[in-house]
């Protein structure tokens, strides 16, 4: 057997096409695949890659794997290769020996999803909720809850093995109430965040947490479940000397904005138009996203983690000189160099998409253009960091870039 690996980095110009080709292989149909939309977007941006194994005598691959960021050891990246076996293979030691020269100086841990997996539940009290790593018996509840929230079927779920000790995700948490799973949070490791490079921040930037998916049962929303999950995520990250947590969020979902900016005190300085290539019950228009940065060691986040109260219904009067960017889906003239900007968003974006798709599309187009024009981690640009309600209207509030917002 003459083994030959092909490694495709996530920043390859042909990345999306390569993913489509490999996911369409007939032999992949029976594999526990990570959702393709994630692989095409967040996975690529967090430093992931593809590894494809061939025997020189056969054009069909013997194995296809996703290279997940796992660690930094002695200054060099380490990947988890989540490998799908499609043909006869040698042992993992030989696989590793033949692959690592293609990744040098990086190292790799070979991980087979179908191999033995362990799930050790943990428990930390947080008010009325029990927060911790899930047990094997709790994994179906995570799948069901995610399916209900997003209207997804089983084929679009994140595979159970991503929660295992062997795969070793950055974050795997559930929230329990009276013994039942009412929320979950799954995150991965990430190599770097280009938007923060060059800012001389006093945080570790080579290895971060990419917080990928979180959901809370409808009956327990507004009860602090999501904030409790995020607080435990921050505690675990800091215990590993990981100081930056990144995730994406729809800018037009105001309840999520209240959580992210008002309660958690994250900031958003990046915007990704048409980020996800899908539609579901929460995304009936183009799925654009903000890129959020959460800095658990910063003063603003420490105050939030310490439970400092904030008025979630406060108006725009807190921000002198604030310029309002839009009137619903219609942009407004905006003075240059305003110290603060307010972007109006729908009170109920999910309902608007369902009830009036044409108006929802107009909201999306207007907010896309405005966010692209103003956000950035650089002088003269703006960072979203607050929410406001004024006269029954709902706003995201951005502040002119100041390094103090990140310290």
ABEGO torsion letter per residue (X at the ends): XBBBBBBBBAABAAAAAAAAAAAABAAAAABBBBBAAAAABAAAAAGBBBBBBBBAABABBABBBBBBBABBBGGBBBBBBBBBBABBBBBAAAAAAAAAAAAOABBBBBBBAABBBBBBBBBBBBEABBBEBBBAAAAAAAAAAAAAAAGBBAAABBBAAAABAAAGBABBBBBBBGGBBABBBBBBBBBEBAAABGAGBABBAABBBBBABBBBBAAABGAGAAAAAAAAAAAAAAAAGBABBBBBBBAABAAAAAAAAAAAGBBBABBBBGABBBBBAABABBBBBBBBBBBAABAAAAAAAAGBBBBAABBAAABBGBBBABBEABBBBBBBGBABBBBBBBABAAAAAAABAAAAAAAAAAAAAAAAAABEBBBGBBBBABBBBBGGBBBBBBBBBBAAAAX
